[in-house]
Amino acid sequence: KVDSVLKRVNKLGKRADNFASGVKEH
C-alpha cells in the first residue's frame, strides 16, 4: 500500500521536475 503511494508521489515529482526544467529553458 505504502509502496504504491510512494510511486505516485515519485511520478508527480518527476512531472514537476520536467515542468520546472521546461520553464527554465524558455
GROMACS elastic network, one bead per residue, 0.5 to 0.9 nm:
[ bonds ]
;  ai    aj funct       b0    kb
    1     4     6  0.54499   500
    1     5     6  0.66448   500
    1     6     6  0.89396   500
    2     5     6  0.50922   500
    2     6     6  0.62576   500
    2     7     6  0.86825   500
    3     6     6  0.51180   500
    3     7     6  0.62406   500
    3     8     6  0.86814   500
    4     7     6  0.50633   500
    4     8     6  0.62375   500
    4     9     6  0.87130   500
    5     8     6  0.50635   500
    5     9     6  0.62386   500
    5    10     6  0.85041   500
    6     9     6  0.50804   500
    6    10     6  0.59558   500
    6    11     6  0.84997   500
    7    11     6  0.60964   500
    7    12     6  0.86397   500
    8    11     6  0.51223   500
    8    12     6  0.63172   500
    8    13     6  0.86008   500
    9    12     6  0.50831   500
    9    13     6  0.60422   500
    9    14     6  0.86347   500
   10    14     6  0.61993   500
   10    15     6  0.86041   500
   11    14     6  0.52184   500
   11    15     6  0.62561   500
   11    16     6  0.86720   500
   12    15     6  0.50481   500
   12    16     6  0.61592   500
   12    17     6  0.86166   500
   13    16     6  0.50695   500
   13    17     6  0.61705   500
   13    18     6  0.86681   500
   14    18     6  0.61780   500
   14    19     6  0.85474   500
   15    18     6  0.51502   500
   15    19     6  0.61565   500
   15    20     6  0.86420   500
   16    19     6  0.50172   500
   16    20     6  0.61253   500
   16    21     6  0.85567   500
   17    20     6  0.51100   500
   17    21     6  0.61090   500
   17    22     6  0.85777   500
   18    21     6  0.50623   500
   18    22     6  0.61472   500
   18    23     6  0.86635   500
   19    22     6  0.51225   500
   19    23     6  0.62803   500
   19    24     6  0.87100   500
   20    23     6  0.51145   500
   20    24     6  0.62039   500
   20    25     6  0.87035   500
   21    24     6  0.51182   500
   21    25     6  0.62512   500
   21    26     6  0.88501   500
   22    25     6  0.52239   500
   22    26     6  0.64876   500
   23    26     6  0.53826   500
